[in-house]
Amino acid sequence: MEKGKQQMNKKHFRKQPINRLWFFLLLGIVLLPGGCTLAPKYTRPEAPVPAGWPSGTAYQEPNTATGAPAAAEIAWQEFFTDPRLQQIIETALNNNRDLRLAALNVERTRALYGIQRAELLPTVDAIGSGSRQRVPADLSSSGRRQITERYDANLGMASWEIDFFGRLRSLKDRALEEFLASQQARNSAQILLVSSVVNTYLTLAADRENLTLAETTVKTQQDAYNLVKHRFDRGLVPELDIFQAQTQVDTARRNVALYTQLVAQDINALNLLAGSPIPAELLPSDLANVSALREISAGLSSEVLLNRPDVLRAENLLKAAHADIGAARAAFFPRISLTAAVGTASKDLSGLFESGSGTWSYSPQIVMPIFDARTWFALRATKVQREIAVTEYELAIQTAFREVADVLAIRGTVENEVAAQQSLVHAVSETYRLSNARYDKGVDSYLNVLVAQRSLYAAQQELVYLQLAKLTNQVRLYAVLGGGGDPLPETTEP
């Protein structure tokens, strides 16, 4: 009876270390999520820009621009209503290599975040091993040579750091913010791509319109040259008129070659942005055939800039810098790690899983920093990095404010420019008509006709450029207010 009690006590004693092992494991897992973190509390810096948009003669009154929706509330399919343009944008979003690189960078940072998050969990491995060894007689404890065998099968973890002071969680938080920053960078790349496609599309339309204007001018000037030459042959006009008429023909021919070149370059640029050749039927002929863009509002407050992808990216990197400080502070505190294994061992492979072959081991370790000057410099570096991130965040807001203000200044004045230029084109057109009529009647020199024609051609070209500037400014306003990107999901976990 006494012998049986002793055997039971031995079994109970053997089980105690294993029970303690699992107790420490469970304790670490329970304490892990609730451990402290040494990262400073994040507070968003104040925006270093005025609360409202600039005002003055160059800007529209705020109450005249608030009826339209905000840019971020309008999908690009709703803002760009031209069906042909929509197809080109869709092609670019699917095939553009710059956007593809940005998307791949998001996937890479997602994977890196997964790696860092997994550091919080123990790594469990199944290990099988076997050995066979011959021991010579002079080294054997029995004085005879012998062959020993050993087979092991274990399930264990190696050097799992129990994150009591939040070092690993801070590194995980940094990886998360870097992942979110890469998402915002990809969103910024999409906004830039969409606006670039549209601007190139509009530029192509304007250059084609100017090409048509140049071709029409060549025909008109060639007819005028033929008429002057006919009069010269009859002795009605001096030779100077022929050369003056020839200058207009040659100028128009040069412009035809120039705009032919620009149209080809615009198509090449559009093909590059789209990532594949664009069918000819999707290309615009002139600005008049491009569907109107929707009106949008910049709102009354500059706070809308805080939701721009580039500003959000700068803020994510600022939060990552805060997390780095937490990791650097945790380096001053002890690190506790645990190595443990449970399994079976036997001198014979056949007895590996027999009763009584169980084994276990655990090895907790604590490392207490005493003196390491690198940790102080590392903490200082992270604090400086946070100040750099704050400055970059503020700079991003200031740059965004300037971009929006510039676009609003153009929007407030471009309508007047277009109206004035249209009036100028009409006036110069009438001047050219009257000068030509006076020349036909012989009461005026061809020089006045030449000057009027040059002024008309230049005014018509400038009108095309102003109409292009008006449209591209609408596109620019949509982009600088954060329009054209994809809305990100609410969750912060990938």
Backbone torsions as a table, in degrees:
resi	resn	phi	psi	omega
1	MET	NA	-45.0	179.6
2	GLU	-65.0	-37.5	178.9
3	LYS	-65.1	-37.9	178.6
4	GLY	-65.5	-39.8	178.6
5	LYS	-63.6	-40.2	179.4
6	GLN	-62.9	-40.4	178.7
7	GLN	-64.8	-39.6	179.0
8	MET	-65.7	-39.0	178.2
9	ASN	-64.4	-36.8	178.1
10	LYS	-65.1	-44.0	178.5
11	LYS	-63.2	-41.2	179.6
12	HIS	-64.4	-37.5	179.7
13	PHE	-67.9	-37.5	178.9
14	ARG	-66.0	-33.8	-177.0
15	LYS	-75.8	-23.5	-175.3
16	GLN	-60.9	-46.6	178.6
17	PRO	-60.3	-38.5	178.9
18	ILE	-64.5	-42.1	178.7
19	ASN	-62.9	-39.7	177.1
20	ARG	-63.7	-38.4	179.2
21	LEU	-58.0	-52.7	-179.3
22	TRP	-66.4	-29.9	176.4
23	PHE	-63.2	-45.6	179.1
24	PHE	-65.8	-37.6	177.8
25	LEU	-61.6	-49.1	-179.1
26	LEU	-65.2	-38.4	178.9
27	LEU	-62.1	-43.1	179.0
28	GLY	-64.3	-40.7	-179.7
29	ILE	-66.6	-37.5	179.2
30	VAL	-68.8	-43.0	-177.2
31	LEU	-75.7	-21.0	-174.8
32	LEU	-58.4	-51.7	-178.2
33	PRO	-68.9	-26.6	-174.5
34	GLY	-99.6	8.3	-179.7
35	GLY	-67.2	163.8	-177.9
36	CYS	-77.4	161.9	173.1
37	THR	-129.2	143.8	-174.5
38	LEU	-102.7	8.0	177.7
39	ALA	-71.0	140.3	178.8
40	PRO	-66.8	150.9	179.2
41	LYS	-67.1	132.1	-177.6
42	TYR	-82.9	132.2	173.2
43	THR	-130.8	125.9	-178.0
44	ARG	-64.5	128.2	178.1
45	PRO	-64.1	153.2	176.2
46	GLU	-67.3	140.1	178.9
47	ALA	-69.2	124.9	-176.6
48	PRO	-84.6	43.8	179.6
49	VAL	-137.3	160.5	176.7
50	PRO	-60.3	154.1	-179.1
51	ALA	-71.2	-26.7	-179.7
52	GLY	-118.6	168.4	-179.8
53	TRP	-77.1	159.7	178.9
54	PRO	-61.1	154.9	178.1
55	SER	-132.5	160.8	-179.0
56	GLY	145.9	-171.9	-176.2
57	THR	-66.7	-23.0	-178.6
58	ALA	-83.6	-7.2	-173.7
59	TYR	-118.7	150.9	172.2
60	GLN	-70.7	152.0	173.9
61	GLU	-64.3	140.2	-176.6
62	PRO	-55.0	-36.7	-175.7
63	ASN	-74.3	-8.7	178.0
64	THR	-89.8	-6.7	-175.0
65	ALA	-120.6	7.1	-174.4
66	THR	-97.3	-1.4	179.8
67	GLY	-75.6	-24.6	-178.1
68	ALA	-85.2	157.2	179.0
69	PRO	-72.1	164.5	177.4
70	ALA	-74.5	154.9	-175.8
71	ALA	-62.4	-41.6	-176.9
72	ALA	-66.1	-16.4	-179.5
73	GLU	-88.2	-5.7	-176.1
74	ILE	-113.2	122.5	174.1
75	ALA	-69.9	154.1	-176.7
76	TRP	-62.9	-27.7	177.5
77	GLN	-65.5	-27.5	179.3
78	GLU	-86.6	-29.1	-178.7
79	PHE	-79.5	-44.1	178.5
80	PHE	-96.5	100.1	-170.6
81	THR	-89.4	-8.5	-179.3
82	ASP	-70.7	120.7	-176.8
83	PRO	-60.7	-38.8	-179.9
84	ARG	-66.2	-42.1	178.5
85	LEU	-64.6	-37.7	178.0
86	GLN	-60.9	-40.4	179.0
87	GLN	-64.6	-39.8	179.8
88	ILE	-66.9	-42.1	178.6
89	ILE	-62.2	-44.0	179.2
90	GLU	-60.1	-42.0	177.3
91	THR	-61.6	-43.1	179.9
92	ALA	-63.9	-41.7	179.8
93	LEU	-64.1	-27.8	-179.6
94	ASN	-87.4	-27.4	-168.9
95	ASN	-119.9	-14.4	-175.4
96	ASN	-64.5	130.2	-174.5
97	ARG	-74.2	-34.5	178.1
98	ASP	-63.0	-43.1	178.8
99	LEU	-67.5	-35.0	178.2
100	ARG	-65.1	-39.8	176.9
101	LEU	-63.0	-40.8	178.2
102	ALA	-63.1	-40.0	179.0
103	ALA	-67.1	-39.5	178.1
104	LEU	-65.9	-34.4	177.0
105	ASN	-65.8	-34.2	175.2
106	VAL	-62.4	-45.3	-179.9
107	GLU	-64.2	-37.1	178.8
108	ARG	-64.3	-47.1	179.8
109	THR	-67.8	-29.3	174.4
110	ARG	-62.7	-43.8	179.5
111	ALA	-66.0	-40.1	178.7
112	LEU	-64.4	-36.5	176.2
113	TYR	-65.0	-40.5	177.5
114	GLY	-61.4	-38.4	177.9
115	ILE	-63.9	-46.0	-177.5
116	GLN	-68.0	-36.9	178.5
117	ARG	-66.3	-34.7	179.9
118	ALA	-68.2	-16.7	177.6
119	GLU	-64.2	-21.3	179.1
120	LEU	-73.2	-19.3	-175.4
121	LEU	-103.9	148.7	176.9
122	PRO	-69.2	148.7	175.5
123	THR	-98.0	117.2	-177.3
124	VAL	-106.0	128.5	-179.0
125	ASP	-125.7	146.4	170.1
126	ALA	-100.9	124.9	-173.5
127	ILE	-125.1	127.6	173.0
128	GLY	-118.8	137.9	-179.1
129	SER	-147.0	158.0	177.2
130	GLY	-150.7	147.7	179.3
131	SER	-146.2	150.3	176.3
132	ARG	-137.9	126.9	-171.0
133	GLN	-136.6	138.1	175.4
134	ARG	-104.7	125.5	-180.0
135	VAL	-109.1	122.9	179.9
136	PRO	-67.9	164.1	-173.5
137	ALA	-62.9	-38.6	-176.2
138	ASP	-73.9	-10.5	176.6
139	LEU	-107.8	-6.7	-177.6
140	SER	-83.7	143.1	178.9
141	SER	-68.2	-23.1	-180.0
142	SER	-89.8	-6.3	-178.5
143	GLY	80.5	2.5	177.2
144	ARG	-124.0	150.5	177.4
145	ARG	-65.7	148.7	-179.2
146	GLN	-152.2	156.4	177.9
147	ILE	-114.7	124.2	-179.7
148	THR	-110.9	146.3	177.2
149	GLU	-129.1	150.1	176.3
150	ARG	-151.3	135.6	178.5
151	TYR	-129.6	135.5	-177.6
152	ASP	-132.3	146.0	170.0
153	ALA	-137.5	117.3	-173.0
154	ASN	-131.1	151.2	171.6
155	LEU	-122.8	117.9	-173.8
156	GLY	-159.0	177.6	178.4
157	MET	-130.9	151.0	-175.2
158	ALA	-120.2	124.1	171.5
159	SER	49.2	55.5	175.1
160	TRP	-81.5	119.3	-179.7
161	GLU	-83.5	121.8	176.5
162	ILE	-85.1	116.1	-166.4
163	ASP	-85.0	69.0	-178.6
164	PHE	-68.4	-32.9	-173.0
165	PHE	-108.5	11.8	169.6
166	GLY	78.0	16.1	179.9
167	ARG	-63.6	-48.8	-178.4
168	LEU	-68.5	-36.4	178.8
169	ARG	-66.6	-35.5	176.8
170	SER	-65.5	-41.3	177.4
171	LEU	-66.1	-35.9	176.1
172	LYS	-65.0	-42.3	178.2
173	ASP	-63.5	-38.7	177.3
174	ARG	-63.1	-44.0	179.2
175	ALA	-63.1	-36.3	178.4
176	LEU	-64.5	-45.9	-179.4
177	GLU	-65.8	-34.9	176.3
178	GLU	-66.9	-36.1	175.2
179	PHE	-64.3	-45.8	178.9
180	LEU	-64.1	-36.2	177.0
181	ALA	-64.0	-37.9	178.0
182	SER	-67.1	-32.8	174.6
183	GLN	-63.5	-43.3	179.2
184	GLN	-67.6	-35.3	176.8
185	ALA	-64.4	-38.6	177.6
186	ARG	-66.9	-37.8	177.7
187	ASN	-65.5	-40.3	175.9
188	SER	-62.7	-39.5	178.3
189	ALA	-63.2	-37.6	178.5
190	GLN	-67.5	-43.2	178.5
191	ILE	-60.1	-44.2	178.7
192	LEU	-63.3	-40.8	-179.6
193	LEU	-64.5	-47.4	-178.7
194	VAL	-60.5	-47.0	-179.4
195	SER	-66.4	-35.8	179.2
196	SER	-66.8	-40.9	178.0
197	VAL	-61.4	-46.7	-177.5
198	VAL	-66.2	-43.6	-179.9
199	ASN	-63.8	-39.7	176.8
200	THR	-66.0	-38.6	176.8
201	TYR	-61.5	-44.8	179.7
202	LEU	-69.0	-38.1	177.6
203	THR	-63.2	-40.8	176.3
204	LEU	-60.7	-42.8	178.6
205	ALA	-62.2	-42.4	179.9
206	ALA	-66.7	-42.0	179.8
207	ASP	-67.0	-36.9	176.0
208	ARG	-66.5	-36.2	177.1
209	GLU	-65.8	-40.9	176.7
210	ASN	-68.5	-32.5	175.9
211	LEU	-64.6	-44.0	177.0
212	THR	-61.8	-41.0	178.2
213	LEU	-63.0	-41.6	179.0
214	ALA	-65.9	-41.2	178.4
215	GLU	-64.1	-40.0	177.0
216	THR	-64.9	-39.2	179.6
217	THR	-66.0	-39.3	176.9
218	VAL	-58.6	-46.5	-179.4
219	LYS	-63.8	-43.1	-179.9
220	THR	-64.8	-44.1	-178.4
221	GLN	-70.9	-31.8	176.2
222	GLN	-66.6	-40.2	176.3
223	ASP	-63.6	-40.4	178.6
224	ALA	-65.5	-39.8	178.6
225	TYR	-62.6	-43.9	180.0
226	ASN	-61.6	-39.1	179.8
227	LEU	-66.7	-43.7	179.3
228	VAL	-63.7	-41.4	-180.0
229	LYS	-64.1	-39.5	178.0
230	HIS	-62.2	-39.9	178.4
231	ARG	-69.3	-36.2	178.3
232	PHE	-64.7	-42.7	179.1
233	ASP	-61.0	-27.1	178.9
234	ARG	-91.6	1.8	177.6
235	GLY	77.2	22.2	-176.4
236	LEU	-93.2	-23.6	-178.4
237	VAL	-131.5	156.2	178.6
238	PRO	-75.4	164.6	-179.7
239	GLU	-63.7	-26.7	179.8
240	LEU	-58.5	-36.0	-179.4
241	ASP	-62.7	-34.6	179.8
242	ILE	-64.1	-46.3	-178.4
243	PHE	-69.5	-34.4	175.9
244	GLN	-64.9	-40.7	176.7
245	ALA	-67.0	-34.6	179.9
246	GLN	-66.5	-34.9	179.5
247	THR	-61.6	-37.7	179.5
248	GLN	-68.8	-38.7	178.1
249	VAL	-63.7	-46.0	-178.1
250	ASP	-67.1	-37.6	177.9
251	THR	-62.7	-44.4	179.7
252	ALA	-66.4	-38.2	178.1
253	ARG	-63.8	-40.0	177.9
254	ARG	-64.0	-39.3	179.2
255	ASN	-67.4	-33.6	175.4
256	VAL	-61.5	-44.6	178.3
257	ALA	-65.0	-39.6	-179.0
258	LEU	-64.0	-48.3	-177.1
259	TYR	-73.5	-26.1	172.3
260	THR	-63.3	-41.5	177.0
261	GLN	-64.7	-45.9	-178.2
262	LEU	-64.0	-39.0	177.7
263	VAL	-61.9	-43.9	178.9
264	ALA	-62.5	-41.1	179.6
265	GLN	-68.1	-37.4	176.8
266	ASP	-62.3	-41.9	178.8
267	ILE	-64.8	-40.3	177.7
268	ASN	-62.2	-42.7	179.4
269	ALA	-64.8	-39.6	179.8
270	LEU	-67.3	-38.0	177.5
271	ASN	-64.9	-37.8	178.6
272	LEU	-66.7	-44.2	179.3
273	LEU	-64.2	-38.8	-178.7
274	ALA	-77.0	-17.7	179.8
275	GLY	79.9	3.3	178.9
276	SER	-164.9	158.3	-179.7
277	PRO	-61.6	138.3	179.7
278	ILE	-91.1	129.0	176.5
279	PRO	-57.3	144.1	-176.1
280	ALA	-61.5	-31.7	-176.8
281	GLU	-70.3	-13.5	178.2
282	LEU	-91.4	-8.4	-176.8
283	LEU	-83.4	144.4	-177.3
284	PRO	-79.5	154.0	176.4
285	SER	-95.7	-35.5	177.3
286	ASP	-161.8	174.4	-177.0
287	LEU	-68.5	-28.7	-177.3
288	ALA	-66.1	-24.8	-177.9
289	ASN	-91.5	3.6	177.1
290	VAL	-90.6	127.5	-178.9
291	SER	-61.9	145.8	-178.4
292	ALA	-64.5	148.5	177.7
293	LEU	-88.9	153.4	179.0
294	ARG	-72.3	149.1	174.8
295	GLU	-79.3	141.6	177.4
296	ILE	-131.6	164.2	-178.6
297	SER	-118.5	141.6	174.2
298	ALA	-83.8	-7.3	-178.2
299	GLY	77.6	-177.6	-178.6
300	LEU	-97.7	-18.5	-174.8
301	SER	-118.7	144.3	176.7
302	SER	-78.7	1.0	179.9
303	GLU	-62.9	-19.7	178.5
304	VAL	-60.3	-23.3	-179.1
305	LEU	-66.0	-24.2	-178.1
306	LEU	-66.2	-15.7	179.8
307	ASN	-100.9	5.5	174.8
308	ARG	-68.7	141.6	-177.1
309	PRO	-57.8	-39.1	-179.0
310	ASP	-68.6	-33.9	176.9
311	VAL	-71.3	-41.4	177.0
312	LEU	-63.4	-37.0	177.4
313	ARG	-63.3	-44.5	178.0
314	ALA	-62.0	-35.6	178.6
315	GLU	-70.2	-38.7	176.1
316	ASN	-60.6	-42.0	178.3
317	LEU	-67.5	-30.6	174.9
318	LEU	-66.6	-42.2	177.0
319	LYS	-64.6	-36.8	177.0
320	ALA	-62.6	-37.3	177.7
321	ALA	-65.5	-36.6	174.8
322	HIS	-61.9	-43.1	179.8
323	ALA	-64.4	-35.1	177.8
324	ASP	-61.7	-37.0	178.0
325	ILE	-63.0	-40.4	177.4
326	GLY	-60.8	-41.7	178.5
327	ALA	-66.3	-39.5	179.7
328	ALA	-67.1	-37.5	177.5
329	ARG	-67.7	-37.7	-178.7
330	ALA	-65.8	-20.3	179.7
331	ALA	-67.6	-15.3	178.2
332	PHE	-84.0	-8.4	-175.6
333	PHE	-108.1	163.7	-177.2
334	PRO	-62.4	149.7	172.3
335	ARG	-109.8	128.9	-178.7
336	ILE	-114.4	125.4	179.7
337	SER	-131.3	159.3	-175.0
338	LEU	-138.4	130.3	172.9
339	THR	-118.7	127.7	-176.5
340	ALA	-147.1	153.9	178.3
341	ALA	-153.6	148.4	174.0
342	VAL	-139.7	137.8	-176.9
343	GLY	-174.7	-146.9	-176.6
344	THR	-144.6	150.6	-179.7
345	ALA	-145.2	149.3	179.9
346	SER	-160.2	154.3	176.0
347	LYS	-79.6	-13.9	176.4
348	ASP	-119.7	139.9	179.3
349	LEU	-62.4	-34.7	-178.4
350	SER	-70.9	-21.2	-179.2
351	GLY	-99.5	15.9	-173.7
352	LEU	-64.5	-36.7	-176.1
353	PHE	-112.1	21.7	176.6
354	GLU	-79.0	163.2	179.3
355	SER	-61.3	137.7	177.5
356	GLY	89.9	1.1	-178.1
357	SER	-97.3	6.7	-176.7
358	GLY	-68.3	145.0	177.1
359	THR	-134.9	158.7	173.8
360	TRP	-154.1	158.9	175.2
361	SER	-159.6	147.5	171.8
362	TYR	-149.1	147.9	-175.0
363	SER	-143.1	88.5	174.7
364	PRO	-72.9	148.4	-179.2
365	GLN	-140.7	138.6	175.3
366	ILE	-127.1	131.1	179.1
367	VAL	-115.4	118.2	-178.2
368	MET	-107.7	112.7	179.3
369	PRO	-63.7	132.2	176.3
370	ILE	-106.9	-56.4	177.0
371	PHE	-147.6	120.2	174.0
372	ASP	-152.6	100.9	-175.1
373	ALA	-61.9	-23.0	-178.0
374	ARG	-63.6	-32.0	-178.2
375	THR	-65.3	-35.6	179.4
376	TRP	-67.7	-43.0	178.6
377	PHE	-67.9	-34.6	177.9
378	ALA	-64.6	-41.4	177.7
379	LEU	-64.4	-41.5	178.3
380	ARG	-63.8	-40.1	179.2
381	ALA	-62.8	-39.8	179.7
382	THR	-67.4	-34.6	178.2
383	LYS	-68.4	-39.7	176.7
384	VAL	-66.0	-38.8	178.2
385	GLN	-62.2	-36.4	176.7
386	ARG	-63.7	-42.2	178.1
387	GLU	-64.0	-36.6	176.2
388	ILE	-63.4	-43.8	-179.6
389	ALA	-64.5	-37.9	176.6
390	VAL	-62.2	-45.0	-179.8
391	THR	-63.1	-42.3	179.1
392	GLU	-66.1	-36.1	176.7
393	TYR	-64.5	-46.0	179.0
394	GLU	-64.5	-38.3	178.3
395	LEU	-64.7	-38.6	177.8
396	ALA	-61.3	-40.1	178.6
397	ILE	-67.5	-43.7	180.0
398	GLN	-63.6	-40.8	177.9
399	THR	-63.9	-42.9	178.6
400	ALA	-62.4	-41.0	179.7
401	PHE	-62.6	-44.6	-180.0
402	ARG	-62.3	-42.7	-179.5
403	GLU	-61.2	-45.4	179.7
404	VAL	-65.8	-42.1	-179.5
405	ALA	-61.6	-41.2	178.5
406	ASP	-62.9	-43.1	-179.5
407	VAL	-65.8	-39.9	178.5
408	LEU	-65.1	-34.4	177.5
409	ALA	-65.3	-40.2	177.7
410	ILE	-67.6	-42.7	-179.0
411	ARG	-62.7	-33.7	-179.1
412	GLY	-75.0	-13.7	-175.1
413	THR	-123.4	-20.2	-172.0
414	VAL	-66.4	-31.9	178.3
415	GLU	-62.0	-41.2	178.2
416	ASN	-65.9	-37.5	177.9
417	GLU	-63.4	-45.4	-179.5
418	VAL	-63.7	-44.0	-179.5
419	ALA	-62.7	-42.7	178.8
420	ALA	-65.1	-39.5	-179.6
421	GLN	-68.6	-37.4	176.4
422	GLN	-62.7	-40.9	176.4
423	SER	-64.4	-39.6	178.7
424	LEU	-63.7	-44.1	178.5
425	VAL	-58.7	-43.0	179.3
426	HIS	-62.9	-44.6	-178.8
427	ALA	-65.2	-44.5	-179.5
428	VAL	-67.7	-35.3	177.4
429	SER	-61.9	-42.8	177.0
430	GLU	-66.9	-37.6	176.9
431	THR	-60.9	-43.7	179.0
432	TYR	-64.4	-41.8	179.9
433	ARG	-62.8	-45.6	-179.1
434	LEU	-68.9	-39.1	178.3
435	SER	-63.6	-40.2	179.5
436	ASN	-66.0	-38.9	179.2
437	ALA	-66.8	-40.6	178.9
438	ARG	-66.0	-35.8	178.1
439	TYR	-67.8	-40.1	179.1
440	ASP	-60.7	-32.3	-179.6
441	LYS	-87.5	-2.4	176.5
442	GLY	78.9	17.0	-178.8
443	VAL	-103.7	3.1	-179.5
444	ASP	-145.4	157.1	179.9
445	SER	-84.2	160.9	179.2
446	TYR	-70.8	-18.0	179.5
447	LEU	-61.4	-40.5	179.0
448	ASN	-65.8	-37.4	175.7
449	VAL	-62.9	-43.4	-179.4
450	LEU	-61.1	-45.8	-179.7
451	VAL	-64.1	-42.2	-179.8
452	ALA	-65.0	-39.7	-179.8
453	GLN	-67.1	-41.5	178.2
454	ARG	-61.9	-43.8	-179.8
455	SER	-63.4	-39.8	179.6
456	LEU	-65.2	-45.7	-178.9
457	TYR	-63.0	-43.9	179.0
458	ALA	-65.1	-38.5	180.0
459	ALA	-67.7	-38.4	178.2
460	GLN	-65.9	-41.1	176.9
461	GLN	-63.2	-44.4	-179.1
462	GLU	-63.8	-35.3	178.1
463	LEU	-64.0	-39.8	177.2
464	VAL	-62.7	-42.7	-179.2
465	TYR	-66.3	-37.2	178.8
466	LEU	-68.9	-38.9	176.3
467	GLN	-64.9	-38.0	174.8
468	LEU	-64.0	-43.7	180.0
469	ALA	-61.2	-37.7	179.1
470	LYS	-63.6	-44.9	-178.8
471	LEU	-68.9	-45.5	-179.2
472	THR	-65.6	-28.8	177.1
473	ASN	-69.3	-34.5	174.6
474	GLN	-64.2	-41.2	177.3
475	VAL	-64.1	-42.5	-179.8
476	ARG	-62.8	-42.3	178.8
477	LEU	-61.7	-42.0	178.1
478	TYR	-60.5	-41.2	-177.4
479	ALA	-72.8	-45.2	-175.0
480	VAL	-71.6	-16.4	174.6
481	LEU	-92.2	7.3	175.1
482	GLY	92.0	14.3	179.3
483	GLY	-85.1	147.3	177.3
484	GLY	105.6	-7.3	179.0
485	GLY	-95.3	176.5	176.9
486	ASP	-94.7	133.4	176.3
487	PRO	-65.4	134.0	-179.8
488	LEU	-84.5	151.9	178.4
489	PRO	-64.8	156.9	-177.6
490	GLU	-67.3	-35.6	-175.0
491	THR	-67.8	148.4	177.3
492	THR	-96.3	-7.7	-179.8
493	GLU	-96.7	129.5	179.2
494	PRO	-74.0	NA	NA
